């Protein structure tokens, strides 16, 4: 029998520390090699780290929300070849909070259910066994709404009904800001504090684009997902950025250098249960409509289900953000530093417009964009959006010209 000390590994890309999001084991558990051990957050993603050995957990170092330096002790194991056959001992009442960072651990922590890390954290905090919750998502995936329904079903000592027959709501829920949500908070604060944002909103007549989109979707084989506006927006953007390279750039704050990228790598702002993530569609300038649509779906799905790797969530040169049907009339997107431009796609709606002196119904959509005013002048920002508008209003030109884009070297 021997002790094995597992130290926090280097997770790549210069990471010097990671934040503990949640433990997947508790002190006393016997775990197999490669079994889920802990979820760690970096500045790009939440990663599930597997156990490096088979053994019994003797100690856990750190609680959810703690930052652990690379090379520091993370888990201490007791290992031996036959340990897997030994049942884990009962948890002692003398176990300290450091050794047992999760106050209420149920059989759910050792049962594989379809739920995001954020949902699992909420369940643990509420003392809900996910194995007893019916998920309403795809393949039975458990969402926050499912937890809420379960919690309401378990509720006791409900406040009395008011004269109007409604219950008063009491209590305060404290939510510790850790993991991806903490990273989002820090990055958006730094972006708004350090970058002078210049925002520009323009309306686009997407009537012709809508007709092309619907016709294209009607021609797809049964079962093939239809196209949204995003593949068309990305295709048009790749063409436009050839003439506005200062918008497809990173600013290296330390070196005081603006790096204009020739390849167009678009970050797609994606809402997940863990918060906003930005998976990347790479070399948009080299992709056709079908490939763009496929990549957008694949990258967004990986971000939502937690399978996206660090490389999938980094390296974008410009970001597109869209709230789909919730897109509203206008927005003021925050830059995804070190990028210098972000394009916000708002909701497309039918509106009465004056065309050639007549009032007609047109499908209209606003583009709400923000730029780093240190490097993108107002004139250039407006000119870039106007060029993008022109492409979207004449959508047939987007993919006719995409393959012949000049200066599209990788």
Secondary structure as a PSIPRED ss2 file (coil, helix, strand):
# PSIPRED VFORMAT (PSIPRED V4.0)

   1 X C   1.000  0.000  0.000
   2 X E   0.000  0.000  1.000
   3 X E   0.000  0.000  1.000
   4 X E   0.000  0.000  1.000
   5 X E   0.000  0.000  1.000
   6 X E   0.000  0.000  1.000
   7 X E   0.000  0.000  1.000
   8 X C   1.000  0.000  0.000
   9 X C   1.000  0.000  0.000
  10 X C   1.000  0.000  0.000
  11 X C   1.000  0.000  0.000
  12 X C   1.000  0.000  0.000
  13 X C   1.000  0.000  0.000
  14 X C   1.000  0.000  0.000
  15 X C   1.000  0.000  0.000
  16 X C   1.000  0.000  0.000
  17 X E   0.000  0.000  1.000
  18 X E   0.000  0.000  1.000
  19 X E   0.000  0.000  1.000
  20 X E   0.000  0.000  1.000
  21 X E   0.000  0.000  1.000
  22 X E   0.000  0.000  1.000
  23 X E   0.000  0.000  1.000
  24 X C   1.000  0.000  0.000
  25 X C   1.000  0.000  0.000
  26 X C   1.000  0.000  0.000
  27 X C   1.000  0.000  0.000
  28 X C   1.000  0.000  0.000
  29 X C   1.000  0.000  0.000
  30 X E   0.000  0.000  1.000
  31 X E   0.000  0.000  1.000
  32 X C   1.000  0.000  0.000
  33 X C   1.000  0.000  0.000
  34 X C   1.000  0.000  0.000
  35 X C   1.000  0.000  0.000
  36 X E   0.000  0.000  1.000
  37 X E   0.000  0.000  1.000
  38 X E   0.000  0.000  1.000
  39 X E   0.000  0.000  1.000
  40 X E   0.000  0.000  1.000
  41 X E   0.000  0.000  1.000
  42 X C   1.000  0.000  0.000
  43 X C   1.000  0.000  0.000
  44 X C   1.000  0.000  0.000
  45 X C   1.000  0.000  0.000
  46 X E   0.000  0.000  1.000
  47 X E   0.000  0.000  1.000
  48 X E   0.000  0.000  1.000
  49 X E   0.000  0.000  1.000
  50 X E   0.000  0.000  1.000
  51 X C   1.000  0.000  0.000
  52 X C   1.000  0.000  0.000
  53 X C   1.000  0.000  0.000
  54 X C   1.000  0.000  0.000
  55 X E   0.000  0.000  1.000
  56 X E   0.000  0.000  1.000
  57 X E   0.000  0.000  1.000
  58 X E   0.000  0.000  1.000
  59 X E   0.000  0.000  1.000
  60 X E   0.000  0.000  1.000
  61 X C   1.000  0.000  0.000
  62 X C   1.000  0.000  0.000
  63 X C   1.000  0.000  0.000
  64 X C   1.000  0.000  0.000
  65 X C   1.000  0.000  0.000
  66 X C   1.000  0.000  0.000
  67 X E   0.000  0.000  1.000
  68 X E   0.000  0.000  1.000
  69 X E   0.000  0.000  1.000
  70 X C   1.000  0.000  0.000
  71 X C   1.000  0.000  0.000
  72 X C   1.000  0.000  0.000
  73 X E   0.000  0.000  1.000
  74 X E   0.000  0.000  1.000
  75 X E   0.000  0.000  1.000
  76 X E   0.000  0.000  1.000
  77 X E   0.000  0.000  1.000
  78 X E   0.000  0.000  1.000
  79 X E   0.000  0.000  1.000
  80 X C   1.000  0.000  0.000
  81 X C   1.000  0.000  0.000
  82 X C   1.000  0.000  0.000
  83 X H   0.000  1.000  0.000
  84 X H   0.000  1.000  0.000
  85 X H   0.000  1.000  0.000
  86 X C   1.000  0.000  0.000
  87 X C   1.000  0.000  0.000
  88 X C   1.000  0.000  0.000
  89 X C   1.000  0.000  0.000
  90 X C   1.000  0.000  0.000
  91 X C   1.000  0.000  0.000
  92 X C   1.000  0.000  0.000
  93 X C   1.000  0.000  0.000
  94 X C   1.000  0.000  0.000
  95 X C   1.000  0.000  0.000
  96 X C   1.000  0.000  0.000
  97 X C   1.000  0.000  0.000
  98 X C   1.000  0.000  0.000
  99 X C   1.000  0.000  0.000
 100 X C   1.000  0.000  0.000
 101 X C   1.000  0.000  0.000
 102 X C   1.000  0.000  0.000
 103 X C   1.000  0.000  0.000
 104 X C   1.000  0.000  0.000
 105 X C   1.000  0.000  0.000
 106 X C   1.000  0.000  0.000
 107 X H   0.000  1.000  0.000
 108 X H   0.000  1.000  0.000
 109 X H   0.000  1.000  0.000
 110 X H   0.000  1.000  0.000
 111 X C   1.000  0.000  0.000
 112 X C   1.000  0.000  0.000
 113 X C   1.000  0.000  0.000
 114 X C   1.000  0.000  0.000
 115 X E   0.000  0.000  1.000
 116 X C   1.000  0.000  0.000
 117 X H   0.000  1.000  0.000
 118 X H   0.000  1.000  0.000
 119 X H   0.000  1.000  0.000
 120 X H   0.000  1.000  0.000
 121 X H   0.000  1.000  0.000
 122 X H   0.000  1.000  0.000
 123 X H   0.000  1.000  0.000
 124 X H   0.000  1.000  0.000
 125 X H   0.000  1.000  0.000
 126 X H   0.000  1.000  0.000
 127 X C   1.000  0.000  0.000
 128 X C   1.000  0.000  0.000
 129 X C   1.000  0.000  0.000
 130 X H   0.000  1.000  0.000
 131 X H   0.000  1.000  0.000
 132 X H   0.000  1.000  0.000
 133 X C   1.000  0.000  0.000
 134 X C   1.000  0.000  0.000
 135 X C   1.000  0.000  0.000
 136 X C   1.000  0.000  0.000
 137 X C   1.000  0.000  0.000
 138 X H   0.000  1.000  0.000
 139 X H   0.000  1.000  0.000
 140 X H   0.000  1.000  0.000
 141 X C   1.000  0.000  0.000
 142 X E   0.000  0.000  1.000
 143 X C   1.000  0.000  0.000
 144 X H   0.000  1.000  0.000
 145 X H   0.000  1.000  0.000
 146 X H   0.000  1.000  0.000
 147 X H   0.000  1.000  0.000
 148 X H   0.000  1.000  0.000
 149 X H   0.000  1.000  0.000
 150 X H   0.000  1.000  0.000
 151 X H   0.000  1.000  0.000
 152 X H   0.000  1.000  0.000
 153 X H   0.000  1.000  0.000
 154 X H   0.000  1.000  0.000
 155 X C   1.000  0.000  0.000
 156 X C   1.000  0.000  0.000
 157 X C   1.000  0.000  0.000
 158 X C   1.000  0.000  0.000
 159 X C   1.000  0.000  0.000
 160 X C   1.000  0.000  0.000
 161 X E   0.000  0.000  1.000
 162 X C   1.000  0.000  0.000
 163 X C   1.000  0.000  0.000
 164 X C   1.000  0.000  0.000
 165 X C   1.000  0.000  0.000
 166 X C   1.000  0.000  0.000
 167 X E   0.000  0.000  1.000
 168 X C   1.000  0.000  0.000
 169 X C   1.000  0.000  0.000
 170 X C   1.000  0.000  0.000
 171 X C   1.000  0.000  0.000
 172 X C   1.000  0.000  0.000
 173 X C   1.000  0.000  0.000
 174 X C   1.000  0.000  0.000
 175 X C   1.000  0.000  0.000
 176 X C   1.000  0.000  0.000
 177 X C   1.000  0.000  0.000
 178 X C   1.000  0.000  0.000
 179 X H   0.000  1.000  0.000
 180 X H   0.000  1.000  0.000
 181 X H   0.000  1.000  0.000
 182 X H   0.000  1.000  0.000
 183 X H   0.000  1.000  0.000
 184 X H   0.000  1.000  0.000
 185 X H   0.000  1.000  0.000
 186 X H   0.000  1.000  0.000
 187 X H   0.000  1.000  0.000
 188 X H   0.000  1.000  0.000
 189 X H   0.000  1.000  0.000
 190 X H   0.000  1.000  0.000
 191 X H   0.000  1.000  0.000
 192 X H   0.000  1.000  0.000
 193 X H   0.000  1.000  0.000
 194 X H   0.000  1.000  0.000
 195 X C   1.000  0.000  0.000
 196 X C   1.000  0.000  0.000
 197 X E   0.000  0.000  1.000
 198 X E   0.000  0.000  1.000
 199 X E   0.000  0.000  1.000
 200 X E   0.000  0.000  1.000
 201 X E   0.000  0.000  1.000
 202 X E   0.000  0.000  1.000
 203 X E   0.000  0.000  1.000
 204 X E   0.000  0.000  1.000
 205 X E   0.000  0.000  1.000
 206 X C   1.000  0.000  0.000
 207 X H   0.000  1.000  0.000
 208 X H   0.000  1.000  0.000
 209 X H   0.000  1.000  0.000
 210 X H   0.000  1.000  0.000
 211 X H   0.000  1.000  0.000
 212 X H   0.000  1.000  0.000
 213 X H   0.000  1.000  0.000
 214 X H   0.000  1.000  0.000
 215 X H   0.000  1.000  0.000
 216 X H   0.000  1.000  0.000
 217 X H   0.000  1.000  0.000
 218 X H   0.000  1.000  0.000
 219 X C   1.000  0.000  0.000
 220 X C   1.000  0.000  0.000
 221 X C   1.000  0.000  0.000
 222 X C   1.000  0.000  0.000
 223 X C   1.000  0.000  0.000
 224 X C   1.000  0.000  0.000
 225 X C   1.000  0.000  0.000
 226 X C   1.000  0.000  0.000
 227 X C   1.000  0.000  0.000
 228 X C   1.000  0.000  0.000
 229 X C   1.000  0.000  0.000
 230 X H   0.000  1.000  0.000
 231 X H   0.000  1.000  0.000
 232 X H   0.000  1.000  0.000
 233 X H   0.000  1.000  0.000
 234 X H   0.000  1.000  0.000
 235 X H   0.000  1.000  0.000
 236 X H   0.000  1.000  0.000
 237 X H   0.000  1.000  0.000
 238 X H   0.000  1.000  0.000
 239 X H   0.000  1.000  0.000
 240 X H   0.000  1.000  0.000
 241 X C   1.000  0.000  0.000
 242 X C   1.000  0.000  0.000
 243 X C   1.000  0.000  0.000
 244 X C   1.000  0.000  0.000
 245 X H   0.000  1.000  0.000
 246 X H   0.000  1.000  0.000
 247 X H   0.000  1.000  0.000
 248 X C   1.000  0.000  0.000
 249 X E   0.000  0.000  1.000
 250 X E   0.000  0.000  1.000
 251 X E   0.000  0.000  1.000
 252 X E   0.000  0.000  1.000
 253 X C   1.000  0.000  0.000
 254 X C   1.000  0.000  0.000
 255 X C   1.000  0.000  0.000
 256 X C   1.000  0.000  0.000
 257 X E   0.000  0.000  1.000
 258 X E   0.000  0.000  1.000
 259 X E   0.000  0.000  1.000
 260 X E   0.000  0.000  1.000
 261 X C   1.000  0.000  0.000
 262 X C   1.000  0.000  0.000
 263 X C   1.000  0.000  0.000
 264 X C   1.000  0.000  0.000
 265 X C   1.000  0.000  0.000
 266 X E   0.000  0.000  1.000
 267 X E   0.000  0.000  1.000
 268 X E   0.000  0.000  1.000
 269 X E   0.000  0.000  1.000
 270 X E   0.000  0.000  1.000
 271 X E   0.000  0.000  1.000
 272 X E   0.000  0.000  1.000
 273 X C   1.000  0.000  0.000
 274 X C   1.000  0.000  0.000
 275 X E   0.000  0.000  1.000
 276 X E   0.000  0.000  1.000
 277 X E   0.000  0.000  1.000
 278 X E   0.000  0.000  1.000
 279 X E   0.000  0.000  1.000
 280 X E   0.000  0.000  1.000
 281 X E   0.000  0.000  1.000
 282 X C   1.000  0.000  0.000
 283 X C   1.000  0.000  0.000
 284 X H   0.000  1.000  0.000
 285 X H   0.000  1.000  0.000
 286 X H   0.000  1.000  0.000
 287 X C   1.000  0.000  0.000
 288 X C   1.000  0.000  0.000
 289 X H   0.000  1.000  0.000
 290 X H   0.000  1.000  0.000
 291 X H   0.000  1.000  0.000
 292 X H   0.000  1.000  0.000
 293 X H   0.000  1.000  0.000
 294 X H   0.000  1.000  0.000
 295 X H   0.000  1.000  0.000
 296 X H   0.000  1.000  0.000
 297 X H   0.000  1.000  0.000
 298 X H   0.000  1.000  0.000
 299 X H   0.000  1.000  0.000
 300 X H   0.000  1.000  0.000
 301 X H   0.000  1.000  0.000
 302 X H   0.000  1.000  0.000
 303 X H   0.000  1.000  0.000
 304 X H   0.000  1.000  0.000
 305 X H   0.000  1.000  0.000
 306 X C   1.000  0.000  0.000
 307 X C   1.000  0.000  0.000
 308 X C   1.000  0.000  0.000
 309 X C   1.000  0.000  0.000
 310 X H   0.000  1.000  0.000
 311 X H   0.000  1.000  0.000
 312 X H   0.000  1.000  0.000
 313 X H   0.000  1.000  0.000
 314 X C   1.000  0.000  0.000
 315 X C   1.000  0.000  0.000
 316 X C   1.000  0.000  0.000
 317 X C   1.000  0.000  0.000
 318 X E   0.000  0.000  1.000
 319 X E   0.000  0.000  1.000
 320 X E   0.000  0.000  1.000
 321 X E   0.000  0.000  1.000
 322 X E   0.000  0.000  1.000
 323 X C   1.000  0.000  0.000
 324 X H   0.000  1.000  0.000
 325 X H   0.000  1.000  0.000
 326 X H   0.000  1.000  0.000
 327 X C   1.000  0.000  0.000
 328 X C   1.000  0.000  0.000
 329 X C   1.000  0.000  0.000
 330 X C   1.000  0.000  0.000
 331 X C   1.000  0.000  0.000
 332 X C   1.000  0.000  0.000
 333 X C   1.000  0.000  0.000
 334 X C   1.000  0.000  0.000
 335 X C   1.000  0.000  0.000
 336 X C   1.000  0.000  0.000
 337 X C   1.000  0.000  0.000
 338 X C   1.000  0.000  0.000
 339 X E   0.000  0.000  1.000
 340 X C   1.000  0.000  0.000
 341 X E   0.000  0.000  1.000
 342 X E   0.000  0.000  1.000
 343 X E   0.000  0.000  1.000
 344 X E   0.000  0.000  1.000
 345 X E   0.000  0.000  1.000
 346 X E   0.000  0.000  1.000
 347 X E   0.000  0.000  1.000
 348 X E   0.000  0.000  1.000
 349 X E   0.000  0.000  1.000
 350 X E   0.000  0.000  1.000
 351 X E   0.000  0.000  1.000
 352 X E   0.000  0.000  1.000
 353 X E   0.000  0.000  1.000
 354 X E   0.000  0.000  1.000
 355 X E   0.000  0.000  1.000
 356 X C   1.000  0.000  0.000
 357 X C   1.000  0.000  0.000
 358 X E   0.000  0.000  1.000
 359 X E   0.000  0.000  1.000
 360 X E   0.000  0.000  1.000
 361 X E   0.000  0.000  1.000
 362 X E   0.000  0.000  1.000
 363 X E   0.000  0.000  1.000
 364 X E   0.000  0.000  1.000
 365 X E   0.000  0.000  1.000
 366 X E   0.000  0.000  1.000
 367 X E   0.000  0.000  1.000
 368 X E   0.000  0.000  1.000
 369 X E   0.000  0.000  1.000
 370 X E   0.000  0.000  1.000
 371 X E   0.000  0.000  1.000
 372 X E   0.000  0.000  1.000
 373 X C   1.000  0.000  0.000
 374 X C   1.000  0.000  0.000
 375 X C   1.000  0.000  0.000
 376 X C   1.000  0.000  0.000
 377 X C   1.000  0.000  0.000
 378 X H   0.000  1.000  0.000
 379 X H   0.000  1.000  0.000
 380 X H   0.000  1.000  0.000
 381 X H   0.000  1.000  0.000
 382 X H   0.000  1.000  0.000
 383 X H   0.000  1.000  0.000
 384 X H   0.000  1.000  0.000
 385 X H   0.000  1.000  0.000
 386 X H   0.000  1.000  0.000
 387 X H   0.000  1.000  0.000
 388 X H   0.000  1.000  0.000
 389 X H   0.000  1.000  0.000
 390 X H   0.000  1.000  0.000
 391 X H   0.000  1.000  0.000
 392 X H   0.000  1.000  0.000
 393 X H   0.000  1.000  0.000
 394 X C   1.000  0.000  0.000
 395 X C   1.000  0.000  0.000
 396 X H   0.000  1.000  0.000
 397 X H   0.000  1.000  0.000
 398 X H   0.000  1.000  0.000
 399 X H   0.000  1.000  0.000
 400 X H   0.000  1.000  0.000
 401 X H   0.000  1.000  0.000
 402 X H   0.000  1.000  0.000
 403 X H   0.000  1.000  0.000
 404 X H   0.000  1.000  0.000
 405 X C   1.000  0.000  0.000
 406 X C   1.000  0.000  0.000
 407 X C   1.000  0.000  0.000
 408 X C   1.000  0.000  0.000
 409 X C   1.000  0.000  0.000
 410 X C   1.000  0.000  0.000
